[in-house]
Amino acid sequence: MSRTVVITGAGSGIGAGIARAFAKSGDRVYGCDVSRDRIEQICAELGESVTPVVLDVSDEEAVRRAIRDADEQTGRLDVLVSNAGVGDGWPAFVDVTTELWRRVLDINLSGAFYAGREAARIMVPRGEGRIVNIASISTFSARPNGVPYTVSKAGMLGLTQRMAFELGPHGITVNAILPGAITTGIMGNTLEVLGDAYPKDAEVVEDTDEEMRYLVPTGRAGSVEEVAATAVFLASAAASYINGVMLPVDGGLLAA
């Protein structure tokens, strides 16, 4: 029987890759994204196995409805992947505005909390489920990003571990993936979502191939497919005894 999988931020980048991977595995995917155009394009590509859901994860009630709808329409909720996120434009600490701080944390951290809490309310009485949070190497390293993004992803550590501790006895595993240098379109989406909150003098920071060879032990950037394969594994029966793990998919960047 196919599983029901809810994925936030599924309209592009890592989220779209995860949606493709679960759809290929034969699962019923509810792809959620703040952009109607992006998520409908992904659904057109993947066909009837993916249902498009327009969702702003910073809207608590909208998140509740989206997850409840997926469960009610299919009669089950097996997997939640909380992937929705934005960057912050790398502002200097003294230049971080309150608006930028709130927007980034509302989307990146509160969105994962809202989704995880609602999924748990459905999964706990049934005694099974898989939750995968998409964090970042910024969970453990302050170097790659600005303060709001770094704090939002560091918060994923506590959120994931506490969820794993409380939900594990109910047959639910909760783990996080920490992508490193992955080729995505996050900056374009960030500009669209944050609008005026995005720093006007933000510097575009891009790692060169030479920097990748120097910084990353594998000598290259990663792909969304490599992150997606990890999400599918963590949601599988093969990972049933993996719980509360922060798993880097970074080519060894954190170890270097």
C-alpha positions in Angstrom: 0.0 0.0 0.0 1.4 3.4 -0.9 2.2 5.8 1.9 1.0 9.4 2.3 3.9 11.8 2.4 3.6 15.5 3.1 6.5 17.7 2.0 6.8 21.4 2.7 8.8 23.6 0.4 8.3 21.1 -2.4 8.2 23.5 -5.3 11.9 23.8 -6.0 15.4 22.8 -5.0 15.8 20.1 -2.3 12.0 19.9 -1.7 11.3 19.2 -5.3 14.0 16.6 -5.4 12.4 14.9 -2.3 9.0 15.0 -3.9 10.4 13.3 -7.0 12.1 10.6 -5.0 9.0 9.7 -2.9 6.8 9.8 -6.0 9.3 7.4 -7.7 9.0 5.1 -4.7 5.3 4.8 -5.3 4.1 7.0 -2.5 1.2 9.5 -2.5 2.8 12.9 -2.1 1.2 16.1 -0.9 3.6 18.8 -2.2 3.3 22.0 -0.3 4.8 25.3 -1.4 4.1 29.0 -0.9 4.3 29.5 -4.7 1.3 28.2 -6.7 3.3 28.3 -9.9 6.2 26.3 -8.6 4.2 23.5 -7.0 1.8 23.2 -9.9 4.8 22.9 -12.3 6.3 20.1 -10.1 2.9 18.3 -10.0 2.5 18.6 -13.8 5.9 16.9 -14.1 5.2 14.1 -11.7 1.5 13.5 -12.5 -1.3 12.3 -10.3 0.9 10.9 -7.6 1.6 14.4 -6.3 -1.2 16.7 -5.0 -0.3 20.4 -5.1 -1.0 22.4 -1.9 -0.4 26.2 -1.7 0.9 26.7 1.8 2.7 29.4 3.8 4.3 27.4 6.6 4.5 30.5 8.9 0.6 30.4 9.0 -0.1 28.0 11.9 -3.8 27.4 10.9 -2.9 26.8 7.3 -0.3 24.2 8.2 -2.9 22.4 10.4 -5.4 22.3 7.6 -2.9 21.1 5.0 -1.8 18.1 7.1 -5.3 17.3 8.3 -6.5 17.4 4.7 -3.8 15.0 3.5 -4.8 12.6 6.2 -8.5 12.8 5.7 -8.2 12.4 1.9 -6.1 9.3 2.0 -7.0 7.9 5.4 -3.3 7.9 6.5 -0.3 10.1 7.3 2.9 8.2 7.1 5.7 10.7 6.5 6.3 14.4 7.0 9.3 16.1 5.5 9.7 19.7 6.8 11.8 21.3 4.2 10.4 24.8 3.7 13.0 27.4 4.3 14.6 30.7 3.1 18.0 32.3 3.4 18.8 35.6 5.0 21.1 37.4 2.7 24.1 37.2 5.0 23.6 40.6 6.8 26.0 41.7 9.4 24.8 41.0 13.0 24.3 44.7 13.7 22.3 45.2 10.5 19.8 42.4 11.1 16.3 44.0 11.2 13.6 42.7 13.5 11.4 42.0 10.5 14.1 39.8 8.8 14.7 38.0 12.1 11.1 37.2 12.6 10.3 36.2 9.0 13.3 33.8 8.7 12.5 32.1 12.1 8.8 32.0 11.4 9.4 30.1 8.1 12.5 28.0 8.9 11.8 27.0 12.5 8.2 27.8 13.5 7.0 26.2 10.3 8.8 22.9 11.1 7.3 23.1 14.7 3.7 23.7 13.4 4.0 20.8 10.9 5.7 18.4 13.3 3.2 19.1 16.0 0.2 18.5 13.8 1.7 15.4 12.2 2.4 14.0 15.7 -1.2 14.6 16.8 -2.2 12.3 14.0 0.6 9.7 14.2 0.7 9.2 18.0 -2.7 7.5 18.3 -1.8 5.2 15.4 1.6 4.2 16.8 3.7 4.8 13.8 5.2 7.5 11.5 8.3 9.1 10.2 9.3 12.8 10.5 12.3 14.2 8.7 13.4 17.8 9.3 15.7 19.5 6.8 18.2 21.5 8.8 21.7 22.6 7.5 25.3 22.4 8.3 24.6 25.8 9.8 23.0 23.8 12.7 26.6 23.3 13.9 28.6 25.9 12.0 28.2 29.7 12.1 30.4 30.3 9.1 28.1 29.7 6.0 25.2 32.0 6.7 23.8 35.1 8.6 22.4 35.2 12.1 18.7 34.6 11.4 19.3 31.6 9.2 22.0 30.1 11.5 19.8 30.5 14.6 16.8 28.9 12.8 18.8 25.9 11.8 20.5 25.6 15.2 17.0 25.5 16.6 16.3 22.4 14.5 18.7 20.5 16.8 16.6 21.0 19.9 13.4 20.6 18.0 14.4 17.3 16.4 16.0 15.8 19.5 13.0 16.7 21.8 10.5 15.4 19.2 12.5 12.1 18.9 12.6 11.7 22.7 8.9 12.2 23.1 7.6 10.5 20.0 10.0 7.5 19.9 7.9 5.5 22.4 4.9 5.9 20.1 6.6 4.3 17.1 7.5 7.6 15.4 11.1 8.4 14.4 12.3 12.0 14.0 15.5 12.8 12.3 17.1 15.8 10.6 19.2 16.0 7.5 22.0 18.7 7.4 22.7 19.6 3.7 26.0 21.2 3.0 26.9 22.9 -0.2 24.0 21.8 -2.4 23.1 23.3 -5.8 19.7 24.8 -5.4 17.7 28.0 -6.2 17.2 29.0 -2.6 18.3 32.6 -3.1 15.7 33.3 -5.9 13.0 31.9 -3.7 14.2 33.9 -0.7 14.0 37.2 -2.6 10.4 36.3 -3.6 9.2 35.2 -0.2 10.9 37.8 2.0 10.3 40.8 -0.3 11.1 44.1 1.5 12.5 42.2 4.5 15.4 41.0 2.5 18.6 43.1 3.0 18.8 45.6 0.2 22.6 45.5 0.2 22.8 41.8 0.5 26.0 40.2 -0.9 25.5 37.2 -3.2 27.9 34.6 -1.9 28.7 31.7 -4.2 31.3 29.0 -3.6 33.5 28.4 -6.6 34.6 25.0 -7.8 38.1 25.8 -6.5 36.7 26.5 -3.0 34.7 23.3 -3.2 37.8 21.3 -3.9 39.6 22.9 -1.0 36.8 22.9 1.6 34.9 19.7 0.9 36.7 16.4 1.3 34.8 15.0 -1.7 35.9 18.0 -3.7 32.5 19.0 -5.1 29.1 20.5 -4.3 26.2 18.0 -3.6 23.0 17.5 -5.5 19.4 17.6 -4.5 19.1 14.0 -5.5 21.6 13.0 -2.8 19.7 14.8 -0.1 16.4 13.3 -1.4 17.8 9.8 -1.3 18.7 10.3 2.4 15.2 11.5 3.2 13.7 8.4 1.5 16.0 6.2 3.5 15.2 7.8 6.9 11.5 7.3 6.1 12.0 3.7 5.3 11.7 0.5 7.3 15.5 0.1 7.0 15.9 3.2 9.3 13.4 2.1 11.9 16.1 2.2 14.7 17.5 5.6 13.7 16.0 8.3 15.8 17.1 11.8 16.9 20.0 11.9 14.5 21.3 15.0 12.8 22.7 13.5 9.6 25.0 15.7 7.5 24.9 15.3 3.7 27.8 17.5 3.1 30.6 15.6 1.5 32.5 15.7 4.8 32.5 19.5 5.1 31.7 19.5 8.8 34.4 17.0 9.4 37.1 19.0 7.6 
